[in-house]
């Protein structure tokens, strides 16, 4: 790779059938860096998929027909995905804290692992949200010794 970042911007309709396209794009972008393990790529694919699913659901709640904007940036040391919706927004610090995934009481909750998974499966997570929408930025670090999963 060069020191110039590769950047791709695209829009998808806010419909679940486009999640497979986003997942494919994550894999294709990640495979441009030969140091990432298959497991690491799959983990990041889940994180981006969770952010995209949340964006699709935000548009549904807001009855918005707008597309969801996705930006992928690949540099020598980072792979980033930014997912932007135009829903009502939310306050990340006010998201209900749920029991840990391995806690038996967690079975009482059918949903709510999205942000948790993004944080566990990405190296950097930023969420900026307001009444006009939310941008979730996810990144993984690329290094020549990247063998973690």
Secondary structure per residue as TSV (DSSP state, phi and psi in degrees):
chain	resnum	aa	ss	phi	psi
A	1	X	-	360.0	161.4
A	2	X	-	-103.7	175.1
A	3	X	S	-76.6	-14.8
A	4	X	S	-77.3	130.5
A	5	X	-	-72.0	145.5
A	6	X	E	-91.9	129.0
A	7	X	E	-132.1	132.9
A	8	X	E	-129.0	128.0
A	9	X	E	-115.2	134.8
A	10	X	E	-151.0	162.3
A	11	X	E	-121.4	141.8
A	12	X	E	-126.1	148.2
A	13	X	-	-62.1	148.1
A	14	X	S	-80.2	65.3
A	15	X	S	-136.0	141.6
A	16	X	G	-57.7	-28.2
A	17	X	G	-66.1	-11.3
A	18	X	G	-91.5	-3.7
A	19	X	H	-61.3	-37.1
A	20	X	H	-64.5	-34.0
A	21	X	H	-64.6	-45.2
A	22	X	H	-62.3	-43.7
A	23	X	H	-59.9	-42.2
A	24	X	H	-63.1	-38.8
A	25	X	H	-66.6	-37.0
A	26	X	H	-61.5	-47.3
A	27	X	H	-62.2	-46.2
A	28	X	H	-61.3	-44.1
A	29	X	H	-65.9	-43.7
A	30	X	H	-65.4	-35.5
A	31	X	T	-71.5	-9.0
A	32	X	T	-69.6	-19.5
A	33	X	S	-105.7	113.6
A	34	X	T	-74.4	-6.1
A	35	X	T	-86.1	-13.9
A	36	X	S	-79.0	134.1
A	37	X	-	-75.3	158.9
A	38	X	H	-59.0	-41.2
A	39	X	H	-62.6	-42.2
A	40	X	H	-63.6	-41.1
A	41	X	H	-64.2	-44.8
A	42	X	H	-63.1	-40.3
A	43	X	H	-60.6	-46.2
A	44	X	H	-67.4	-34.7
A	45	X	H	-60.1	-41.3
A	46	X	H	-64.1	-44.0
A	47	X	H	-60.4	-47.4
A	48	X	H	-66.2	-38.1
A	49	X	H	-62.7	-40.6
A	50	X	H	-63.4	-43.9
A	51	X	H	-63.5	-40.4
A	52	X	H	-68.5	-40.7
A	53	X	H	-60.5	-43.6
A	54	X	H	-60.9	-39.5
A	55	X	H	-65.2	-42.4
A	56	X	H	-61.3	-44.1
A	57	X	H	-67.0	-34.4
A	58	X	H	-64.0	-40.1
A	59	X	H	-66.5	-38.8
A	60	X	H	-63.4	-44.9
A	61	X	H	-63.0	-34.6
A	62	X	T	-89.3	1.2
A	63	X	T	53.4	45.7
A	64	X	-	-101.6	139.1
A	65	X	-	-98.6	-5.5
A	66	X	-	-58.9	157.9
A	67	X	-	-79.1	160.8
A	68	X	E	-96.4	131.6
A	69	X	E	-92.8	133.1
A	70	X	E	-129.3	131.1
A	71	X	E	-121.7	130.5
A	72	X	E	-115.0	129.6
A	73	X	E	-127.9	129.8
A	74	X	E	-122.8	119.9
A	75	X	-	-118.4	-175.8
A	76	X	S	-62.1	-28.6
A	77	X	S	-123.0	1.6
A	78	X	E	-147.8	147.3
A	79	X	E	-120.0	122.1
A	80	X	E	-122.7	144.0
A	81	X	E	-128.2	132.4
A	82	X	E	-118.2	122.0
A	83	X	E	-114.5	121.0
A	84	X	E	-121.5	125.5
A	85	X	E	-114.8	172.0
A	86	X	-	-121.9	39.4
A	87	X	S	-81.5	-162.6
A	88	X	-	-79.1	-13.1
A	89	X	-	81.0	172.4
A	90	X	-	-160.3	171.7
A	91	X	-	-106.9	104.5
A	92	X	G	-53.8	-34.2
A	93	X	G	-72.7	-11.7
A	94	X	G	-101.6	6.4
A	95	X	S	-66.4	135.3
A	96	X	-	-57.3	130.3
A	97	X	-	-81.9	122.1
A	98	X	-	-103.7	161.8
A	99	X	-	-59.5	154.4
A	100	X	-	-55.6	150.5
A	101	X	T	-56.8	-28.6
A	102	X	T	-91.0	0.8
A	103	X	S	-78.3	127.2
A	104	X	G	-55.4	-30.5
A	105	X	G	-68.7	-14.4
A	106	X	G	-63.2	-24.2
A	107	X	G	-64.4	-15.5
A	108	X	G	-77.0	-6.5
A	109	X	-	-119.0	122.9
A	110	X	S	-82.7	-23.4
A	111	X	S	-132.4	-179.9
A	112	X	-	105.8	9.8
A	113	X	-	-94.6	-5.8
A	114	X	H	-54.9	-56.0
A	115	X	H	-66.7	-39.0
A	116	X	H	-57.2	-48.8
A	117	X	H	-62.8	-41.1
A	118	X	H	-58.2	-42.4
A	119	X	H	-70.8	-35.9
A	120	X	H	-76.9	-35.4
A	121	X	H	-97.0	-1.9
A	122	X	-	-120.4	155.7
A	123	X	S	-80.8	-36.2
A	124	X	E	-133.6	134.4
A	125	X	E	-134.7	129.1
A	126	X	E	-129.5	136.4
A	127	X	E	-126.9	120.3
A	128	X	E	-118.3	122.2
A	129	X	E	-138.3	146.0
A	130	X	E	-155.9	-175.8
A	131	X	T	-64.4	-15.2
A	132	X	T	-103.2	7.8
A	133	X	E	137.7	-176.8
A	134	X	E	-136.0	140.5
A	135	X	E	-119.1	124.0
A	136	X	E	-108.9	124.4
A	137	X	E	-112.2	123.2
A	138	X	E	-121.9	140.7
A	139	X	E	-145.1	149.8
A	140	X	E	-124.6	147.9
A	141	X	E	-86.6	139.5
A	142	X	-	-110.2	125.4
A	143	X	-	-140.4	159.7
A	144	X	T	-68.2	-14.9
A	145	X	T	-108.8	21.8
A	146	X	-	-75.9	98.2
A	147	X	-	-126.9	6.9
A	148	X	-	-75.9	166.4
A	149	X	-	-140.2	360.0
